Amino acid sequence: MKIIKYSDSYRKKVKDFVISVHEEFGFPYNYELDYDLDDPDKYYKDQRGVFYLLLDDRNPVGDSSS
């Protein structure tokens, strides 16, 4: 496993991962709450934030943003 800074090449995988975690705990996808998943750069990097991914063989298994 390794921690990397988010890059747009992971956009779909990150969105799928976050949605699957929400569903696992009984929460449906909600665009009003999860709009940032469609363009993480706009809501994190472009706002001087940071978005890290924990990868397991090129697949996200965790994330952290600020």
DSSP file (Angstrom, degrees, kcal/mol; ACC not computed):
  #  RESIDUE AA STRUCTURE BP1 BP2  ACC     N-H-->O    O-->H-N    N-H-->O    O-->H-N    TCO  KAPPA ALPHA  PHI   PSI    X-CA   Y-CA   Z-CA
    1    1 A M              0   0    0      0, 0.0     2,-0.3     0, 0.0    55,-0.2   0.000 360.0 360.0 360.0 152.0    0.0    0.0    0.0
    2    2 A K  E     -A   55   0A   0     53,-1.8    53,-3.2     2,-0.0     2,-0.5  -0.991 360.0-129.0-149.2 155.6    1.1    3.6   -0.6
    3    3 A I  E     +A   54   0A   0     -2,-0.3     2,-0.3    51,-0.2    51,-0.2  -0.906  33.9 169.2-106.0 130.4   -0.2    7.1    0.0
    4    4 A I  E     -A   53   0A   0     49,-2.3    49,-3.0    -2,-0.5     2,-0.3  -0.914  39.2 -99.9-133.7 161.3   -0.2    9.5   -2.9
    5    5 A K  E     -A   52   0A   0     -2,-0.3    47,-0.3    47,-0.2    45,-0.0  -0.628  54.8 -95.5 -76.1 142.9   -1.7   12.9   -3.7
    6    6 A Y        -     0   0    0     45,-3.7     2,-0.3    -2,-0.3    45,-0.1  -0.255  41.9-172.0 -57.2 141.3   -4.8   12.7   -5.7
    7    7 A S    >   -     0   0    0     -3,-0.1     3,-2.5     1,-0.0     4,-0.1  -0.971  36.4-112.8-131.9 153.3   -4.6   13.1   -9.4
    8    8 A D  G >  S+     0   0    0     -2,-0.3     3,-1.8     1,-0.3     4,-0.3   0.699 109.0  76.0 -60.2 -19.3   -7.5   13.4  -11.9
    9    9 A S  G 3  S+     0   0    0      1,-0.3    -1,-0.3     2,-0.1     4,-0.2   0.691  96.1  51.0 -65.0 -15.3   -6.7   10.0  -13.3
   10   10 A Y  G <> S+     0   0    0     -3,-2.5     4,-3.0     1,-0.1     5,-0.3   0.341  77.2 109.0 -99.9   5.2   -8.2    8.5  -10.2
   11   11 A R  H <> S+     0   0    0     -3,-1.8     4,-2.4     1,-0.2     5,-0.2   0.911  81.8  40.6 -51.3 -54.8  -11.5   10.5  -10.4
   12   12 A K  H  > S+     0   0    0     -4,-0.3     4,-2.8     1,-0.2    -1,-0.2   0.915 116.3  50.0 -63.9 -43.3  -13.8    7.6  -11.3
   13   13 A K  H  > S+     0   0    0     -4,-0.2     4,-2.3     2,-0.2    -1,-0.2   0.894 111.7  48.7 -63.5 -39.1  -12.1    5.2   -8.9
   14   14 A V  H  X S+     0   0    0     -4,-3.0     4,-2.8     2,-0.2     5,-0.2   0.943 112.7  47.4 -65.7 -46.7  -12.4    7.6   -6.0
   15   15 A K  H  X S+     0   0    0     -4,-2.4     4,-2.5    -5,-0.3     5,-0.2   0.934 113.7  47.6 -60.4 -46.7  -16.0    8.4   -6.7
   16   16 A D  H  X S+     0   0    0     -4,-2.8     4,-2.2    -5,-0.2    -1,-0.2   0.894 112.8  50.0 -61.2 -40.3  -16.9    4.7   -7.0
   17   17 A F  H  X S+     0   0    0     -4,-2.3     4,-2.1    -5,-0.2    -2,-0.2   0.948 112.0  45.7 -63.8 -50.0  -15.0    3.9   -3.8
   18   18 A V  H  X S+     0   0    0     -4,-2.8     4,-2.4     1,-0.2    -2,-0.2   0.917 113.8  49.4 -62.4 -43.6  -16.7    6.7   -1.8
   19   19 A I  H  X S+     0   0    0     -4,-2.5     4,-2.7    -5,-0.2    -1,-0.2   0.903 109.8  51.6 -62.5 -40.9  -20.1    5.7   -3.1
   20   20 A S  H  X S+     0   0    0     -4,-2.2     4,-2.1    -5,-0.2    -1,-0.2   0.876 109.6  49.7 -65.8 -36.3  -19.5    2.0   -2.2
   21   21 A V  H  X S+     0   0    0     -4,-2.1     4,-1.3     2,-0.2    -2,-0.2   0.932 111.6  48.8 -66.6 -44.7  -18.5    2.9    1.3
   22   22 A H  H ><>S+     0   0    0     -4,-2.4     5,-3.0     1,-0.2     3,-0.6   0.939 112.5  48.1 -58.1 -47.3  -21.6    5.0    1.7
   23   23 A E  H ><5S+     0   0    0     -4,-2.7     3,-1.8     1,-0.2    -1,-0.2   0.877 104.2  60.3 -62.3 -38.3  -23.8    2.2    0.4
   24   24 A E  H 3<5S+     0   0    0     -4,-2.1    -1,-0.2     1,-0.3    -2,-0.2   0.841 109.8  43.1 -57.8 -33.1  -22.1   -0.3    2.7
   25   25 A F  T <<5S-     0   0    0     -4,-1.3    -1,-0.3    -3,-0.6    -2,-0.2   0.236 126.9 -99.0-100.1  13.0  -23.3    1.7    5.6
   26   26 A G  T < 5S+     0   0    0     -3,-1.8    -3,-0.2     1,-0.2    -2,-0.1   0.643  80.9 129.0  86.2  15.9  -26.8    2.3    4.2
   27   27 A F      < -     0   0    0     -5,-3.0    -1,-0.2    -6,-0.2    -2,-0.2  -0.916  48.4-142.2-106.8 122.2  -26.4    5.7    2.7
   28   28 A P        -     0   0    0      0, 0.0     2,-0.1     0, 0.0    -3,-0.0  -0.352  37.2 -82.5 -75.2 161.0  -27.4    6.2   -0.9
   29   29 A Y        -     0   0    0     -2,-0.1     2,-0.4     1,-0.0   -10,-0.0  -0.427  47.6-169.4 -60.8 134.0  -25.5    8.5   -3.3
   30   30 A N    >>  -     0   0    0      1,-0.1     4,-2.4    -2,-0.1     3,-1.3  -0.928  15.8-161.6-133.6 106.8  -26.6   12.1   -2.7
   31   31 A Y  H 3> S+     0   0    0     -2,-0.4     4,-0.8     1,-0.3    -1,-0.1   0.854  91.2  61.2 -58.1 -35.9  -25.4   14.7   -5.2
   32   32 A E  H 34 S+     0   0    0      1,-0.2    -1,-0.3     2,-0.2     3,-0.1   0.807 116.9  30.8 -63.1 -28.5  -26.1   17.5   -2.8
   33   33 A L  H <4 S+     0   0    0     -3,-1.3     3,-0.2     1,-0.1    -2,-0.2   0.715 126.9  40.8 -97.5 -25.8  -23.6   16.1   -0.3
   34   34 A D  H ><  +     0   0    0     -4,-2.4     3,-1.9     1,-0.2     4,-0.3   0.075  69.9 120.8-115.2  22.3  -21.2   14.5   -2.7
   35   35 A Y  G ><  +     0   0    0     -4,-0.8     3,-1.5     1,-0.3     4,-0.4   0.786  67.6  68.9 -57.5 -28.5  -20.9   17.0   -5.5
   36   36 A D  G >  S+     0   0    0      1,-0.3     3,-0.9    -3,-0.2    -1,-0.3   0.717  83.7  72.0 -66.2 -19.6  -17.2   17.3   -4.9
   37   37 A L  G <  S+     0   0    0     -3,-1.9    -1,-0.3     1,-0.2   -22,-0.2   0.730  89.6  60.6 -68.5 -20.7  -16.6   13.8   -6.2
   38   38 A D  G <  S+     0   0    0     -3,-1.5    -1,-0.2    -4,-0.3    -2,-0.2   0.702 126.7   9.2 -80.0 -18.5  -17.3   15.0   -9.8
   39   39 A D    X>  +     0   0    0     -3,-0.9     4,-1.3    -4,-0.4     3,-0.8  -0.366  65.8 170.3-157.5  69.7  -14.4   17.4   -9.7
   40   40 A P  H 3>>S+     0   0    0      0, 0.0     4,-1.9     0, 0.0     5,-0.6   0.830  79.1  61.3 -55.7 -34.9  -12.1   17.0   -6.7
   41   41 A D  H 34>S+     0   0    0      1,-0.2     5,-3.4     2,-0.2     6,-0.4   0.918 103.1  51.1 -57.8 -42.9   -9.5   19.3   -8.1
   42   42 A K  H <45S+     0   0    0     -3,-0.8    -1,-0.2     1,-0.2    -6,-0.1   0.877 118.0  36.9 -61.9 -39.2  -12.0   22.2   -8.1
   43   43 A Y  H  <5S+     0   0    0     -4,-1.3    -1,-0.2    -7,-0.2    -2,-0.2   0.605 134.2  15.2 -94.9 -12.1  -13.0   21.7   -4.5
   44   44 A Y  T ><>S+     0   0    0     -4,-1.9     5,-3.5    -5,-0.2     3,-0.9   0.642 127.1  34.9-123.0 -71.5   -9.6   20.7   -3.0
   45   45 A K  G > <S+     0   0    0     -5,-0.6     3,-1.8     1,-0.3    -3,-0.2   0.913 119.3  49.7 -59.4 -46.3   -6.5   21.4   -5.0
   46   46 A D  G 3 <S+     0   0    0     -5,-3.4    -1,-0.3     1,-0.3    -4,-0.1   0.665 110.3  52.6 -69.6 -14.3   -7.8   24.7   -6.6
   47   47 A Q  G < 5S-     0   0    0     -3,-0.9    -1,-0.3    -6,-0.4    -2,-0.2   0.149 124.9-103.0-103.2  16.8   -8.8   25.9   -3.1
   48   48 A R  T < 5S+     0   0    0     -3,-1.8    -3,-0.2     1,-0.2    -2,-0.1   0.732  82.8 130.1  66.3  25.2   -5.2   25.2   -1.8
   49   49 A G      < -     0   0    0     -5,-3.5     2,-0.4    -8,-0.2    -1,-0.2  -0.357  52.8-126.4 -94.2-177.8   -6.4   22.0   -0.1
   50   50 A V        -     0   0    0     -2,-0.1    16,-2.0    -3,-0.1     2,-0.4  -0.987  14.2-166.9-133.7 142.4   -4.9   18.6   -0.3
   51   51 A F  E     - B   0  65A   0     -2,-0.4   -45,-3.7    14,-0.2     2,-0.3  -0.964  12.5-171.1-132.4 113.2   -6.5   15.2   -1.2
   52   52 A Y  E     -AB   5  64A   0     12,-2.9    12,-2.0    -2,-0.4     2,-0.4  -0.771   6.1-154.7-105.4 150.4   -4.6   12.1   -0.4
   53   53 A L  E     -AB   4  63A   0    -49,-3.0   -49,-2.3    -2,-0.3     2,-0.6  -0.961  10.7-145.3-122.0 142.1   -5.4    8.5   -1.5
   54   54 A L  E     -AB   3  62A   0      8,-2.9     7,-3.2    -2,-0.4     8,-0.9  -0.945  29.4-162.0-100.4 119.3   -4.4    5.3    0.1
   55   55 A L  E     -AB   2  60A   0    -53,-3.2   -53,-1.8    -2,-0.6     2,-0.5  -0.832  21.9-168.7-110.2 141.8   -3.8    2.8   -2.7
   56   56 A D  E >  S- B   0  59A   0      3,-2.6     3,-0.9    -2,-0.4    -2,-0.0  -0.933  87.0 -25.6-123.2 103.2   -3.7   -0.9   -2.8
   57   57 A D  T 3  S-     0   0    0     -2,-0.5    -1,-0.1     1,-0.2    -2,-0.0   0.935 128.1 -47.0  54.1  51.1   -2.4   -2.1   -6.1
   58   58 A R  T 3  S+     0   0    0      1,-0.2    -1,-0.2     0, 0.0    -3,-0.0   0.521 118.2 108.5  73.6   8.2   -3.6    1.1   -7.9
   59   59 A N  E <  S-B   56   0A   0     -3,-0.9    -3,-2.6   -46,-0.0    -1,-0.2  -0.962  73.8-114.3-117.1 133.0   -7.1    1.0   -6.3
   60   60 A P  E     +B   55   0A   0      0, 0.0    -5,-0.2     0, 0.0     3,-0.1  -0.391  36.2 167.0 -63.2 135.0   -8.2    3.5   -3.7
   61   61 A V  E    S+     0   0A   0     -7,-3.2     2,-0.3     1,-0.4    -6,-0.2   0.274  70.9   2.9-125.8   2.4   -8.9    1.9   -0.3
   62   62 A G  E     -B   54   0A   0     -8,-0.9    -8,-2.9     2,-0.0    -1,-0.4  -0.923  60.7-164.2-177.0 157.0   -9.1    5.2    1.6
   63   63 A D  E     -B   53   0A   0     -2,-0.3     2,-0.3   -10,-0.2   -10,-0.2  -0.979   4.1-166.4-148.5 162.3   -8.9    8.9    1.2
   64   64 A S  E     -B   52   0A   0    -12,-2.0   -12,-2.9    -2,-0.3     2,-0.3  -0.962  10.9-179.1-150.4 130.3   -8.5   12.1    3.2
   65   65 A S  E      B   51   0A   0     -2,-0.3   -14,-0.2   -14,-0.2    -2,-0.0  -0.942 360.0 360.0-131.6 154.4   -9.1   15.6    2.1
   66   66 A S              0   0    0    -16,-2.0   -15,-0.1    -2,-0.3    -1,-0.1   0.280 360.0 360.0-151.3 360.0   -8.8   19.0    3.7
